[in-house]
Amino acid sequence: MLSRVLVLLGDSTAVGIGDLVPGGWRGFGPILASAFGGNGYRNHAVSGARLADVRRTQLPQALRERPSAAVVIAGVNDTLRSDFSVRRMYEDLDHICRELTAAGASVVTVRFHDQGRVFKLPGRMRRVLKDRIDEYNRVIDVVVARHGVRCVDLHTLPGAYELETWAVDRLHPSERGHRMLAQAFAGELRALGHPVGEVSLECSGGRELTVWHHVAWLVVKGIPWLWRRGADLLPLLWIEETAVEGPVPGEALPADTGRL
């Protein structure tokens, strides 16, 4: 019998943050793994990871598992930093997908949504981050086409912009959101020929949020997060504000990607 091993690589969303159950964070990983079945499941994701972290640390660990399927969800942390480089992101994601597919793994990744529609970022910050997400999505499109990777588009995922889909921080999926991800990933793996079972969207075991949770998070976590990200991106925000026209400064895709 052939070994069927599912691995996860990525950042805090892949860790499961947002779906809190007794014992810690669950997330879409265990839900998807239950539907996937097989001989093993390993989650190598780390909260706060950038694409370079996935490439340098998580990928070698995952390859040692000899995976038959892999889910990769990362890149948002790169878009939130002042050293953002779409070229480096392309090189890292291309390497990750190339190595996984060369090892015989079926790979599924994501295109990202407009986070400012969920988190309600200040105007200038939202414009900068949306432009960066759009640039990264173009990178994803190139890598997906090049390596035959499957992709879940979060922007078009039904319910993606509904409040119930998101945890109290509006940055990570809620239990419902994680179940939606698991269901979407299961569908893509099925399309790649894996016998994956159905994933239920019925929530059970996750924390129920109240108005108090939202207010408390905003005061304790949300405002400090905005302050840190604003300080990190302040020079770029000033440039964006004073520019007469044209895109937010940044690197274009490598010249050869347009021909892939």
C-alpha positions, -999 to +999 in steps of 0.1 A: +000+000+000+014+034-010+021+058+018-003+089+019+011+116+040-003+152+042+020+181+053+012+217+061+037+246+056+031+282+064+023+308+090-002+314+118-032+305+097-017+271+090-009+268+127-046+271+134-048+304+152-083+316+153-099+282+160-094+278+197-106+245+213-098+229+246-062+220+245-051+248+221-053+259+185-069+234+160-075+251+126-081+235+092-051+211+095-066+184+116-100+188+100-085+183+065-063+155+077-093+136+090-109+139+056-076+130+039-070+098+059-038+082+048-008+072+068+002+104+085-002+142+090+024+167+099+021+204+105+054+223+101+038+258+101+051+284+125+033+316+136+049+347+121+067+327+094+076+344+062+082+327+029+120+326+035+113+307+068+091+282+050+118+277+024+148+274+048+133+255+077+098+240+071+105+227+036+134+204+045+114+190+074+084+184+052+104+167+024+118+142+050+082+131+055+080+120+018+046+137+015+020+127-011+002+160-006+011+195+008-008+226+016+012+259+016-002+291+030+022+319+036+033+353+023+010+378+042+037+384+068+061+394+040+036+420+028+035+436+062+072+444+064+092+474+052+117+451+034+089+437+012+104+423-021+081+406-046+112+392-063+124+374-032+088+362-026+087+348-061+121+330-057+110+315-024+076+303-034+089+290-067+116+270-049+091+256-024+066+244-050+093+231-073+109+210-046+076+196-033+063+187-068+097+172-077+093+150-046+060+137-059+037+157-037+004+172-049+006+209-038-023+233-030-018+269-021-039+301-019-044+335-035-052+361-009-082+383-003-083+421+004-076+421+041-085+457+045-121+448+038-121+425+069-098+444+093-109+479+083-074+493+080-068+531+078-070+543+042-034+547+032-023+515+049-051+496+032-040+509-002-004+500+003-012+465+016-038+458-011-012+467-038+012+444-022-013+415-020-022+421-056+015+419-065+020+387-045-012+372-061+005+377-095+035+358-083+012+330-071-005+329-105+029+324-122+041+297-098+009+279-099+009+278-137+046+268-139+044+238-115+009+226-120-001+236-084-037+239-074-049+271-058-078+283-036-087+319-043-097+334-009-112+365-026-138+345-045-144+319-018-181+321-008-184+338+026-149+351+026-159+386+036-186+377+062-178+385+098-185+350+110-157+337+089-131+356+109-118+353+145-119+382+169-087+397+155-101+398+119-067+385+107-072+348+112-101+325+103-127+316+129-137+279+133-161+284+105-134+300+084-110+272+091-136+247+081-142+266+049-105+264+042-104+226+049-134+221+026-118+241-002-084+223+002-102+189+002-119+198-031-085+207-047-069+176-035-098+156-048-092+172-082-056+160-080-068+124-076-067+119-039-096+101-023-105+128+002-137+127+022-162+155+028-156+183+052-185+196+073-190+233+079-210+227+110-191+243+139-185+224+172-160+229+199-147+264+189-150+294+212-181+315+208-173+352+205-192+381+222-190+419+218-168+420+248-142+397+230-141+422+201-137+453+223-111+436+245-091+424+215-091+459+199-077+475+231-052+449+241-041+436+207-056+455+178-043+490+185-008+479+194-007+458+162-017+488+141+010+509+158+038+483+151+028+479+115+023+516+110+057+523+124+073+497+101+055+510+070+056+547+078+082+557+052+063+539+025+030+554+036+045+589+033+058+581-002+023+568-012+007+599+002+029+624-016+032+606-049+013+623-078+004+590-095+017+555-102+019+523-082+033+520-047+071+516-050+082+480-052+098+455-074+082+440-105+081+403-112+113+389-126+115+395-163+111+359-174+080+351-153+057+367-179+067+340-204+059+310-181 
